């Protein structure tokens, strides 16, 4: 799903910290979801089990972030 429905960019902040600074990333790893215009949708800090991460991808892909809190969404799933 990640490769098919998202544009995935991996940034090594050891070599360049511009993007990390721009988006306020302080902990690693961090997964950030942005809208096409660059507006921040949400951040998922730290390691996340793949079963939970899949639900996060469904949450973002389905646009549920526009009306539902991620914690409420995950409780339903």
C-alpha positions as CSV (number, residue, x, y, z in Angstrom):
1,X,0.0,0.0,0.0
2,X,2.8,2.4,0.8
3,X,4.5,2.0,-2.6
4,X,1.2,2.0,-4.5
5,X,-0.8,4.8,-2.8
6,X,1.9,7.1,-1.3
7,X,5.0,8.9,-2.4
8,X,7.6,7.7,0.1
9,X,10.7,9.8,0.8
10,X,13.4,8.7,3.2
11,X,15.5,11.6,4.5
12,X,18.8,11.0,6.3
13,X,19.0,13.9,8.6
14,X,22.6,13.1,9.5
15,X,23.5,14.5,6.0
16,X,20.9,17.2,5.7
17,X,18.6,18.5,8.5
18,X,16.7,21.1,6.4
19,X,13.5,19.1,6.1
20,X,13.7,17.9,9.6
21,X,14.0,21.5,10.8
22,X,11.3,22.7,8.4
23,X,8.8,20.2,9.8
24,X,10.0,20.1,13.4
25,X,11.1,16.5,13.4
26,X,13.0,15.8,16.7
27,X,12.8,12.0,17.1
28,X,13.8,9.2,14.8
29,X,12.4,7.3,13.1
30,X,9.4,9.5,12.3
31,X,6.8,9.0,9.6
32,X,5.2,12.2,8.3
33,X,2.2,12.4,6.1
34,X,1.7,15.5,4.0
35,X,-1.0,16.6,1.6
36,X,0.1,17.2,-2.0
37,X,0.5,20.9,-1.3
38,X,2.8,20.2,1.7
39,X,0.3,20.7,4.5
40,X,1.1,18.4,7.4
41,X,-1.6,15.7,8.0
42,X,0.0,13.8,10.9
43,X,3.2,12.5,12.4
44,X,3.8,8.9,13.6
45,X,6.8,9.1,15.9
46,X,9.0,6.1,16.6
47,X,8.8,2.5,15.6
48,X,5.2,1.2,14.8
49,X,4.3,-2.4,14.3
50,X,3.4,-3.1,10.7
51,X,-0.2,-4.1,11.5
52,X,-0.8,-0.7,13.1
53,X,1.1,1.1,10.4
54,X,-1.2,-0.5,7.8
55,X,-4.2,1.0,9.7
56,X,-2.5,4.4,9.8
57,X,-2.0,4.2,6.0
58,X,-5.7,3.3,5.5
59,X,-6.6,6.2,7.8
60,X,-4.6,8.7,5.7
61,X,-5.5,7.2,2.3
62,X,-9.2,7.3,3.2
63,X,-9.1,10.9,4.3
64,X,-10.4,9.9,7.7
65,X,-8.0,12.4,9.3
66,X,-10.2,15.2,8.1
67,X,-13.0,14.2,10.4
68,X,-11.8,11.5,12.9
69,X,-9.0,11.5,15.5
70,X,-6.4,8.7,14.8
71,X,-6.9,7.2,18.2
72,X,-10.7,6.9,17.7
73,X,-10.1,5.4,14.3
74,X,-7.7,2.8,15.6
75,X,-10.1,1.8,18.3
76,X,-12.8,1.0,15.7
77,X,-10.4,-1.1,13.7
